[in-house]
Amino acid sequence: MTKKDIVRTISEEVGLTQQQTKEIVQKTFDAIVDCLVRERRIELRNFGVFEVKPRAARKARNPRTGQQVEVPSKHVVTFKPGKYMELKVRDLDEEEIRTTESAKTDDPARNEVPLNHTDQTPATKPDAPTGRWGEG
């Protein structure tokens, strides 16, 4: 979703023109940035907290040359979602689990693990995660 999509959605919901809505949305974003620069923190209830934090200088390595490089200290913006946002995102996870489980129970063939034809050991499912994080 882009800012233009947000403007279009809000415009339709509140009955303003897209130009009026665009100005309001942009002024809101500008106010957030100004507040972060001035106050270093902005808390939007039920949404989250934006905060400016210092990042220390560090040594890194150039991946092309392997040469060590000094990375200077800088300020970064962090975001911690509010409880409402976390609950809504968690609901997405639970919905995906319910959808996956119902798809498996609807089609018994999906629940069977095919046998590897050479040694009669269960083959891995093609959609199962593999590699470093999937440990498959």
Secondary structure in CASP SS format (residue, H / E / C, confidence):
PFRMAT SS
TARGET T0000
AUTHOR 0000-0000-0000
METHOD secondary structure of the structure
MODEL  1
M C 1.00
T C 1.00
K H 1.00
K H 1.00
D H 1.00
I H 1.00
V H 1.00
R H 1.00
T H 1.00
I H 1.00
S H 1.00
E H 1.00
E H 1.00
V H 1.00
G C 1.00
L C 1.00
T C 1.00
Q H 1.00
Q H 1.00
Q H 1.00
T H 1.00
K H 1.00
E H 1.00
I H 1.00
V H 1.00
Q H 1.00
K H 1.00
T H 1.00
F H 1.00
D H 1.00
A H 1.00
I H 1.00
V H 1.00
D H 1.00
C H 1.00
L H 1.00
V H 1.00
R H 1.00
E H 1.00
R C 1.00
R E 1.00
I E 1.00
E E 1.00
L E 1.00
R C 1.00
N C 1.00
F C 1.00
G E 1.00
V E 1.00
F E 1.00
E E 1.00
V E 1.00
K E 1.00
P E 1.00
R E 1.00
A C 1.00
A C 1.00
R E 1.00
K E 1.00
A E 1.00
R E 1.00
N C 1.00
P C 1.00
R C 1.00
T C 1.00
G C 1.00
Q C 1.00
Q E 1.00
V E 1.00
E E 1.00
V E 1.00
P C 1.00
S C 1.00
K E 1.00
H E 1.00
V E 1.00
V E 1.00
T E 1.00
F E 1.00
K E 1.00
P E 1.00
G C 1.00
K H 1.00
Y H 1.00
M H 1.00
E H 1.00
L H 1.00
K H 1.00
V H 1.00
R H 1.00
D H 1.00
L H 1.00
D H 1.00
E H 1.00
E H 1.00
E H 1.00
I H 1.00
R H 1.00
T H 1.00
T H 1.00
E H 1.00
S H 1.00
A H 1.00
K H 1.00
T H 1.00
D H 1.00
D C 1.00
P H 1.00
A H 1.00
R H 1.00
N H 1.00
E C 1.00
V C 1.00
P C 1.00
L E 1.00
N C 1.00
H C 1.00
T C 1.00
D C 1.00
Q C 1.00
T C 1.00
P E 1.00
A C 1.00
T C 1.00
K C 1.00
P C 1.00
D C 1.00
A C 1.00
P C 1.00
T C 1.00
G H 1.00
R H 1.00
W H 1.00
G H 1.00
E C 1.00
G C 1.00
END
